Amino acid sequence: MASPVKRLGRSLVLIAIGVLTLDQLALQGLMTPIVVTSGSMFPTLRGPHWKSHCPRCGRELLWDAAWGEKRTTLIRAVCPGCGKRWAEVQPGESAKAPPVSQHSGDRILVFRGLVRPVQRWDLAAIREQNIPGLVVKRVVGLPGEKVYVKAGLLYCNEVPMRRPLPVQWEMARLLIRCGNEDGQGLVLSADGVDKKSAEWVYSRRLTTFCPYHPAADQAERLCANVLWSVFLAQAAPGTAFAMSARLGDCEIEVTWSAGEHPSVAWRILAQEKPPLFQGRRELQGTLPRRIVLSSVDRRWMLLMDDTCLFTHDWDDDGSPKDAPVVLRLTVTRGEIRLREMGVWWVVPYPDGLVADAGDGFVLLGDDPHISLDSRQGGRRWRREDVVGLVRPLRLVWGRWSP
C-alpha cells in the first residue's frame, strides 16, 4: 500500500496535469472561464446572490441579487425550512436580524467548439443580442421538433420528455435535511428503546414558489416533483422498514426487509382502486447504502445504490389537487440508523411554452420565474448562436452542486 506521502505526491501531480491541460485549452481558445451574472439557471448555476441565515431555525438562506432591489428582497424573504419571514420578529424574539453578505456568481468553464452534437438537457453557452458576454441556458428542443408544455410536463413532437435523474439533481432545491450533527445520525426503532421513535413523517403543501426570488411576483401552483434520498448507516439483523409517499390520490409504498432473504417490495395505489403497479425483488447481501425515490415529471422512480429498480409513469389525473405531499418512513421490526436523509423538490416546467425548433434549438432557463428564453414568443436559437457547452461535472468552482 502506498504511503501517505506518495499518495499526496500523486494527487499533486494529477492536479498539476489538470491545471496545465486547462491552461492549454484556454490558450488555444477552446475553453473560456466565465462568471454567471444571472439567476435564471438557479439552482444549477448561481448568479450574484445574498446569503444569510434564518433567525429562527438557523438554515442558510440564499437570495438572487441580480433581480429586484435588496430592501424588497429582505422584506419578502421566507425561510423554506420553517416557513417564517426573515424580517418578521415574533413576540419575545430579538429584533436583531442575522447579517447579510453579498457573493458573486459561480465561475464556470465553457468548452468552445462542439466536439459532439448538442443533446437534450445540455447546458449551452449562447450569444444574446444586446447582452455582453455569454448566456447559459438548457437545451430542451432539438432541430425538427415541436415543443410544448402541458400540466408541467415537456413534450417534443407529442412525446413526453421526462428529465433524467442527473438533471433532476442539478435542478433540485432542498426542502429539509436530517443530518448527522451529533455523530449518531437519526435512529428509528420499532422497539421504542430509549424512547426512540419508530416513524419519521414529512408533510407539506408544496407549490412552485421559489424562495430564491422573493422580489419577483410569482404565480404559484401545486407541485408534485419530489426527490427523497435516504443514506443508511446501519440496520439491525432482521430489520424491516417501509417508505411511503402520498401525492394527492396517488400513493407509493416500498417495503424493505433485512431478514434471512433480504428483499424489497413495492406497490402503487390509487384511491378506491386496485394496485396500479407492484413488484418484488430479492436483494444480494444486505440492505442498500442509499435509497432514492423520485416523483419528478409524473414518473415514479426507485433507485438502490444508483441501480434503478423500477419506473412507473402516471397521467395528470393522479396529480395532487390541494393536498400536502406526505412522506413517511416507518420501522416495523428492528432498528435502523440513518447517516443522512433529505427531501428536495424540482420546479415543473410552466405551461404556455409552444415553440418550433426548426433548424435550431429550443432553450429554457432552469428557473422559470425570471428566465428569458423560448417561452417568450416561441423563440429558437440558431446553431451558430451556440458557442459551446458547460459541463458542471457536479463541482462548480467554490461549491458543490446539490
C-alpha positions as CSV (number, residue, x, y, z in Angstrom):
1,M,0.0,0.0,0.0
2,A,1.4,3.4,-0.9
3,S,2.4,5.7,1.9
4,P,0.5,8.9,2.6
5,V,3.4,10.9,1.2
6,K,3.3,9.0,-2.1
7,R,-0.5,9.4,-2.4
8,L,-0.1,13.1,-1.7
9,G,2.6,13.3,-4.4
10,R,0.4,11.6,-7.0
11,S,-2.5,13.9,-6.2
12,L,-0.3,16.9,-6.7
13,V,0.9,15.6,-10.0
14,L,-2.7,14.9,-11.2
15,I,-3.7,18.5,-10.1
16,A,-0.7,20.0,-12.0
17,I,-1.6,18.0,-15.1
18,G,-5.2,19.2,-14.9
19,V,-4.1,22.8,-14.5
20,L,-1.7,22.6,-17.4
21,T,-4.4,21.0,-19.6
22,L,-6.9,23.7,-18.8
23,D,-4.3,26.3,-19.4
24,Q,-3.5,24.9,-22.9
25,L,-7.2,24.7,-23.7
26,A,-7.6,28.4,-22.7
27,L,-4.6,29.4,-24.8
28,Q,-6.0,27.6,-27.8
29,G,-9.3,29.3,-27.4
30,L,-11.1,26.0,-26.8
31,M,-12.1,26.9,-23.2
32,T,-13.4,30.1,-21.7
33,P,-13.9,30.8,-18.0
34,I,-16.9,33.0,-17.3
35,V,-18.8,34.2,-14.2
36,V,-22.6,33.6,-14.0
37,T,-24.3,37.0,-13.9
38,S,-28.0,36.0,-13.8
39,G,-30.2,33.8,-11.6
40,S,-32.1,32.3,-14.5
41,M,-30.2,29.0,-14.1
42,F,-30.7,28.6,-10.4
43,P,-30.1,26.2,-8.7
44,T,-27.8,24.5,-11.3
45,L,-25.8,27.7,-11.5
46,R,-25.9,30.7,-9.1
47,G,-25.7,34.3,-10.2
48,P,-24.9,37.1,-7.8
49,H,-26.7,36.4,-4.6
50,W,-27.1,37.5,-1.0
51,K,-26.6,35.0,1.8
52,S,-27.8,35.0,5.4
53,H,-29.3,32.6,8.0
54,C,-32.8,32.1,9.3
55,P,-33.0,33.8,12.7
56,R,-35.3,31.0,14.0
57,C,-34.2,27.7,12.6
58,G,-30.6,28.7,11.6
59,R,-30.9,27.4,8.0
60,E,-28.7,29.1,5.4
61,L,-30.7,31.3,3.1
62,L,-29.8,32.5,-0.5
63,W,-31.5,35.2,-2.5
64,D,-31.0,36.4,-6.0
65,A,-29.1,39.7,-6.1
66,A,-29.5,40.2,-9.8
67,W,-33.3,40.6,-9.7
68,G,-35.0,43.2,-7.6
69,E,-33.6,45.6,-5.0
70,K,-32.2,44.4,-1.7
71,R,-34.9,46.0,0.6
72,T,-37.8,44.3,-1.2
73,T,-36.0,41.0,-1.2
74,L,-35.4,41.1,2.5
75,I,-38.9,42.2,3.4
76,R,-40.4,39.4,1.3
77,A,-37.9,36.7,2.1
78,V,-39.3,33.4,3.5
79,C,-37.3,30.6,5.0
80,P,-38.1,27.3,3.1
81,G,-37.3,25.4,6.2
82,C,-39.6,26.8,8.9
83,G,-41.8,29.0,6.6
84,K,-41.2,32.2,8.6
85,R,-40.4,35.5,7.1
86,W,-36.8,36.5,7.5
87,A,-37.6,40.1,8.6
88,E,-40.6,39.3,10.8
89,V,-40.0,39.5,14.5
90,Q,-42.2,37.3,16.7
91,P,-43.1,38.3,20.3
92,G,-40.2,37.5,22.6
93,E,-37.6,37.4,19.8
94,S,-34.7,39.6,19.3
95,A,-35.2,42.4,16.8
96,K,-31.7,42.0,15.5
97,A,-31.6,40.1,12.2
98,P,-28.6,38.0,11.1
99,P,-26.0,39.7,8.9
100,V,-26.4,39.6,5.1
101,S,-23.4,39.1,2.8
102,Q,-23.2,39.5,-0.9
103,H,-21.5,37.0,-3.2
104,S,-20.6,36.9,-6.9
105,G,-21.9,34.3,-9.3
106,D,-20.5,30.9,-10.0
107,R,-17.3,30.6,-12.0
108,I,-17.7,28.0,-14.8
109,L,-15.9,26.8,-17.9
110,V,-17.4,27.0,-21.4
111,F,-15.8,24.5,-23.8
112,R,-15.9,26.1,-27.2
113,G,-16.2,24.1,-30.4
114,L,-18.8,21.3,-30.4
115,V,-16.9,18.0,-30.2
116,R,-20.2,16.2,-30.4
117,P,-23.8,17.1,-31.4
118,V,-25.8,19.1,-29.0
119,Q,-28.1,16.9,-27.0
120,R,-31.2,17.4,-25.0
121,W,-30.6,18.6,-21.4
122,D,-27.1,20.0,-22.3
123,L,-26.2,23.4,-20.8
124,A,-25.4,25.6,-23.8
125,A,-23.5,28.9,-23.8
126,I,-25.1,31.2,-26.3
127,R,-24.7,34.7,-27.7
128,E,-27.6,37.1,-27.0
129,Q,-28.3,40.3,-28.8
130,N,-27.8,43.4,-26.6
131,I,-26.2,41.3,-23.8
132,P,-22.4,41.4,-23.4
133,G,-20.6,38.1,-22.9
134,L,-22.3,34.7,-22.9
135,V,-25.6,33.4,-21.5
136,V,-26.2,29.8,-20.3
137,K,-29.5,28.0,-20.9
138,R,-30.6,24.4,-21.0
139,V,-31.4,22.7,-24.4
140,V,-34.9,21.1,-24.3
141,G,-35.8,21.0,-28.0
142,L,-33.7,19.8,-30.9
143,P,-33.8,20.6,-34.6
144,G,-37.1,19.5,-36.3
145,E,-39.0,19.2,-33.0
146,K,-42.2,21.0,-32.0
147,V,-42.0,21.6,-28.3
148,Y,-44.8,22.5,-25.8
149,V,-45.5,22.1,-22.1
150,K,-48.8,20.7,-20.7
151,A,-49.5,20.3,-17.0
152,G,-45.9,20.9,-16.1
153,L,-44.6,18.2,-18.4
154,L,-42.4,18.9,-21.5
155,Y,-43.5,17.3,-24.8
156,C,-41.4,17.1,-28.0
157,N,-43.3,16.0,-31.1
158,E,-46.1,14.8,-28.9
159,V,-43.8,12.6,-26.8
160,P,-43.3,13.4,-23.1
161,M,-39.7,14.2,-22.2
162,R,-39.1,13.4,-18.6
163,R,-35.9,14.7,-17.0
164,P,-33.3,12.0,-16.3
165,L,-32.1,11.7,-12.7
166,P,-28.8,13.6,-13.1
167,V,-30.7,16.6,-14.5
168,Q,-33.2,16.3,-11.6
169,W,-30.4,16.6,-9.1
170,E,-28.9,19.6,-10.9
171,M,-32.3,21.3,-10.7
172,A,-33.2,20.1,-7.2
173,R,-33.9,22.6,-4.4
174,L,-33.6,21.5,-0.8
175,L,-36.7,21.3,1.4
176,I,-35.4,19.5,4.5
177,R,-32.3,17.6,5.5
178,C,-31.8,15.4,8.6
179,G,-28.1,15.4,9.1
180,N,-25.5,13.8,11.4
181,E,-24.6,16.8,13.6
182,D,-24.2,14.7,16.8
183,G,-22.3,12.0,15.1
184,Q,-25.0,9.4,15.8
185,G,-27.4,10.0,12.9
186,L,-31.2,9.6,13.0
187,V,-32.2,6.4,14.7
188,L,-35.7,4.8,14.2
189,S,-36.6,1.8,16.4
190,A,-39.7,-0.4,16.3
191,D,-38.9,-1.5,19.9
192,G,-39.2,2.0,21.4
193,V,-35.8,1.6,23.2
194,D,-34.7,4.9,24.9
195,K,-37.9,6.5,23.7
196,K,-36.7,6.3,20.1
197,S,-39.4,6.9,17.5
198,A,-40.4,4.2,15.0
199,E,-41.6,6.7,12.4
200,W,-40.5,9.9,10.6
201,V,-43.1,11.9,8.8
202,Y,-42.8,14.9,6.5
203,S,-45.9,16.7,5.3
204,R,-46.1,19.9,3.3
205,R,-48.3,21.6,0.8
206,L,-45.8,22.0,-2.0
207,T,-46.1,24.8,-4.5
208,T,-43.8,26.3,-7.2
209,F,-43.0,29.3,-5.1
210,C,-39.2,29.8,-5.2
211,P,-37.7,31.4,-2.0
212,Y,-34.6,32.4,-4.1
213,H,-36.6,35.1,-5.9
214,P,-38.7,36.7,-3.2
215,A,-38.7,40.1,-5.0
216,A,-40.3,38.5,-8.1
217,D,-44.1,38.3,-8.4
218,Q,-44.6,34.6,-8.8
219,A,-47.7,32.7,-10.0
220,E,-47.9,29.7,-7.6
221,R,-49.4,26.4,-8.4
222,L,-49.2,22.9,-6.8
223,C,-46.1,20.8,-7.4
224,A,-45.6,17.1,-7.1
225,N,-41.9,16.9,-8.1
226,V,-40.1,15.4,-5.1
227,L,-36.7,13.7,-4.6
228,W,-36.3,11.7,-1.4
229,S,-32.8,10.4,-0.5
230,V,-32.0,8.1,2.4
231,F,-28.5,7.1,3.4
232,L,-28.5,4.0,5.7
233,A,-25.6,3.7,8.2
234,Q,-26.7,0.6,10.0
235,A,-29.6,-1.8,10.3
236,A,-30.1,-4.4,13.0
237,P,-30.4,-8.1,11.9
238,G,-33.9,-8.9,10.7
239,T,-34.9,-5.2,10.4
240,A,-37.9,-4.3,8.2
241,F,-39.0,-0.8,7.3
242,A,-41.4,0.9,4.9
243,M,-41.2,4.1,2.9
244,S,-44.4,5.7,1.6
245,A,-45.1,8.8,-0.4
246,R,-48.6,10.2,-1.0
247,L,-49.3,12.8,-3.7
248,G,-53.0,13.6,-3.7
249,D,-54.9,10.5,-4.6
250,C,-51.8,8.6,-5.6
251,E,-49.5,6.7,-3.1
252,I,-46.4,4.5,-3.4
253,E,-45.4,2.0,-0.7
254,V,-41.9,0.5,-0.6
255,T,-41.1,-2.2,2.0
256,W,-37.5,-3.3,2.8
257,S,-36.7,-6.5,4.7
258,A,-33.3,-7.5,6.0
259,G,-34.3,-11.0,7.1
260,E,-32.7,-14.3,6.1
261,H,-33.6,-13.4,2.5
262,P,-33.3,-9.6,2.1
263,S,-35.9,-8.2,-0.3
264,V,-37.7,-5.1,-1.4
265,A,-41.4,-4.9,-2.5
266,W,-43.3,-2.0,-3.9
267,R,-46.9,-1.2,-4.9
268,I,-48.5,2.0,-6.3
269,L,-52.0,2.7,-5.1
270,A,-54.8,5.0,-6.2
271,Q,-57.9,5.9,-4.1
272,E,-60.6,3.2,-4.2
273,K,-58.7,1.2,-7.0
274,P,-56.7,-2.0,-7.0
275,P,-52.9,-1.5,-7.1
276,L,-51.8,0.2,-10.3
277,F,-48.3,-1.3,-10.2
278,Q,-46.5,-3.7,-7.9
279,G,-43.4,-5.9,-7.8
280,R,-40.8,-7.6,-5.6
281,R,-37.1,-8.2,-5.8
282,E,-34.6,-10.3,-3.9
283,L,-31.5,-8.4,-2.7
284,Q,-28.0,-9.7,-2.9
285,G,-26.4,-9.3,0.5
286,T,-27.6,-6.7,3.0
287,L,-29.8,-3.6,2.7
288,P,-28.6,-0.9,0.3
289,R,-26.5,2.1,1.5
290,R,-28.6,4.6,-0.4
291,I,-32.2,4.7,-1.5
292,V,-33.7,7.4,-3.8
293,L,-37.4,7.8,-4.5
294,S,-38.4,10.3,-7.3
295,S,-41.8,11.6,-8.5
296,V,-40.4,14.2,-10.9
297,D,-42.3,14.8,-14.1
298,R,-45.1,12.3,-13.2
299,R,-42.8,9.3,-13.1
300,W,-42.2,7.2,-10.0
301,M,-38.6,6.0,-9.9
302,L,-36.9,3.9,-7.2
303,L,-33.1,3.5,-7.0
304,M,-31.0,1.4,-4.8
305,D,-27.3,2.3,-4.7
306,D,-27.6,4.0,-8.1
307,T,-29.4,1.0,-9.6
308,C,-32.9,1.7,-10.9
309,L,-35.4,-0.9,-9.6
310,F,-38.4,0.4,-11.5
311,T,-40.1,3.3,-13.1
312,H,-43.8,3.9,-13.5
313,D,-45.5,6.9,-15.3
314,W,-48.8,8.3,-14.4
315,D,-51.1,10.8,-16.1
316,D,-52.3,14.2,-14.9
317,D,-55.3,12.7,-13.2
318,G,-53.1,11.5,-10.4
319,S,-51.6,14.8,-9.6
320,P,-52.3,16.4,-6.2
321,K,-55.4,18.6,-6.1
322,D,-55.0,20.6,-2.9
323,A,-53.4,18.0,-0.6
324,P,-50.0,18.1,1.0
325,V,-47.1,15.9,0.0
326,V,-46.7,13.3,2.7
327,L,-43.6,11.2,3.1
328,R,-43.4,8.5,5.8
329,L,-40.5,6.3,6.9
330,T,-41.7,3.6,9.4
331,V,-39.6,0.8,11.1
332,T,-41.9,-2.2,11.6
333,R,-39.2,-4.5,13.0
334,G,-35.8,-3.9,14.5
335,E,-33.9,-0.6,14.2
336,I,-32.2,1.5,11.6
337,R,-29.6,4.3,11.8
338,L,-29.6,6.9,9.1
339,R,-26.4,8.7,8.1
340,E,-28.4,11.4,6.3
341,M,-31.8,11.9,4.8
342,G,-33.1,14.8,2.7
343,V,-36.1,15.9,0.6
344,W,-35.8,18.1,-2.5
345,W,-38.2,19.5,-5.0
346,V,-37.8,20.2,-8.7
347,V,-39.8,23.0,-10.3
348,P,-42.1,21.8,-13.1
349,Y,-42.0,23.5,-16.5
350,P,-44.6,26.3,-16.6
351,D,-47.4,25.8,-19.1
352,G,-47.6,28.1,-22.1
353,L,-44.5,27.1,-23.9
354,V,-45.1,26.5,-27.6
355,A,-42.1,26.5,-29.9
356,D,-40.9,25.1,-33.2
357,A,-37.2,24.4,-33.1
358,G,-37.0,24.4,-37.0
359,D,-33.3,24.0,-37.7
360,G,-32.3,25.4,-34.4
361,F,-32.8,24.7,-30.7
362,V,-35.4,25.4,-28.0
363,L,-33.8,26.7,-24.8
364,L,-35.1,27.2,-21.3
365,G,-33.6,28.5,-18.0
366,D,-33.7,26.2,-15.0
367,D,-35.5,28.9,-13.0
368,P,-38.7,29.8,-14.9
369,H,-39.6,32.7,-12.6
370,I,-37.2,35.2,-14.2
371,S,-35.6,33.4,-17.2
372,L,-35.9,35.0,-20.7
373,D,-36.0,32.1,-23.1
374,S,-38.1,30.2,-25.6
375,R,-41.2,30.8,-23.6
376,Q,-41.2,34.4,-24.9
377,G,-42.8,34.1,-28.3
378,G,-41.6,30.6,-29.0
379,R,-38.1,31.9,-29.8
380,R,-35.4,29.5,-31.1
381,W,-31.7,29.8,-31.3
382,R,-29.6,29.0,-34.4
383,R,-26.8,26.5,-34.4
384,E,-24.3,29.4,-34.9
385,D,-25.6,31.1,-31.7
386,V,-24.4,28.1,-29.6
387,V,-20.8,29.0,-28.7
388,G,-20.1,25.9,-26.6
389,L,-21.2,23.6,-23.8
390,V,-20.9,24.0,-20.0
391,R,-20.0,20.9,-18.0
392,P,-20.7,21.3,-14.3
393,L,-19.2,17.8,-13.5
394,R,-21.0,18.1,-10.1
395,L,-18.4,20.6,-9.0
396,V,-18.8,24.3,-9.7
397,W,-15.8,26.2,-8.6
398,G,-16.2,27.2,-5.0
399,R,-19.2,24.9,-4.1
400,W,-20.7,21.5,-4.6
401,S,-23.9,21.2,-6.6
402,P,-27.0,19.8,-4.8
